[in-house]
Amino acid sequence: MNQIVRVVEKVEDAEAARQALLAEGFDANGIEISHTGDEAGPSEANFTVGDSPAVKGGTDYKDVYTPGLEIGKCVITVTAANAAQLERAAAILEHHGAKDNDPAHAAARRSGM
């Protein structure tokens, strides 16, 4: 399978990357964006972080839990038709600030593979 996974810091950058991929002819069904945070904040182990609104002196849900979305990252997965298209996807994603966070890939690059 010709698939690439990258991480982007901002939702806006992930969406810009999606639009660039679509403009290059990538299949919309082959582009998936997911977010590592949720409405309860970024996860830490099996728990989410954040206080009850009552703890913060009565602040509302938005003030307490929404900031977690700003802390998380977006994961972009692109499925390409072939290896050449996969390389093009990697270049587009890199242009939009996407990083390859796979430690195995980093080790391979360091060793010259």
N, C-alpha and C positions, 0 to 999 in steps of 0.2 A: 504494500500500500504506500502510495506517495502522500505522506502527511508530515506537516511541520507544526510545531507548537512553540509559541513565543509568549512573552509576558510584557505588558505595557502598563505604565504607571497610571495613566488617566483614561477615563472612558472616552473623552473627546478624541484622543489619539487613536484609540482602538477603532472608533467609528470612522475616522479619517482613513485609517489603513483599510478598513472594509470597503469604503467607497473607491479607494485607489485600486484595490483588487478587482472589484466589479468593473471598473473602467477598463481594466486590462483583459477582461473577458473571463474571469474566474466565475464558476458556478456559485450562485448565492447559497445553494444548499450545501456547498462544501466549505463554507466559512462560518465558524462558530465562535462567538464571544461569550465568555462567562466571567463572572466577578468573584473574587475570593472572599469578599465580605458579604454581609447581609444586613437586614434592617436592625439586627441586634448588635451589630459591630463586628469587627474582625474576629475570627475564631482563634482561640489559643488552646491547643490540645483538644479536649472534648467539650470545652466550655466557650461561651461568648463573653466578651467584656462589655462593661457598661453598667451604669447604676440605674436603679428604679427612678422614675421621675420624682417620687417622694423624697428620695435621698438628696436630690439636688435642690431641695427647697421648693418643690412644686413646678419645676420647669416642665414643659410639655415633651411629649414623645419625640418630636422632631429634634429638639435641642439635645436630647440625651442620646438617642440612638442613631440618627442620620450621620453624624460625623464619621462613624465607622466605614461608611462607603467611600469616604475620601481617603482613608488610610489603606484600603485594600488595593489589589491590582487586578487588571483584566488579563485573562488568558485567552489567546487567539489560537484556534486550531484551523488549519487550512488543509483541505484534501485536494490534491492536484491530479490532473489527468496523466502526467508523466514527469520524469525527472527534470526536464528542462523547465517546465512550468513551476515545479517545486523550487528550483533555484530562483526563478523570477519572483515567486512569492516571498522567499527569504529576503531578497533585496528590497522589495516594497515594504515589508514589515520593518526591516532595519531602518529604512528611510524615515519611518514614522515612530522611531524610538523603541521598537520592540527588541527585547533581549532574549537570548537563549539561556535559560537558567538551569539547564540540565548539566549536572556536574560531570557526567560521562562525556558529553560533547566538549566541555572545557578541557578535560584531561586529554582527550584525543587531539585537540588543537595544540596543546602544549607539547605533546610528543611528536607533532608533525605528521600525524596520520590524516 
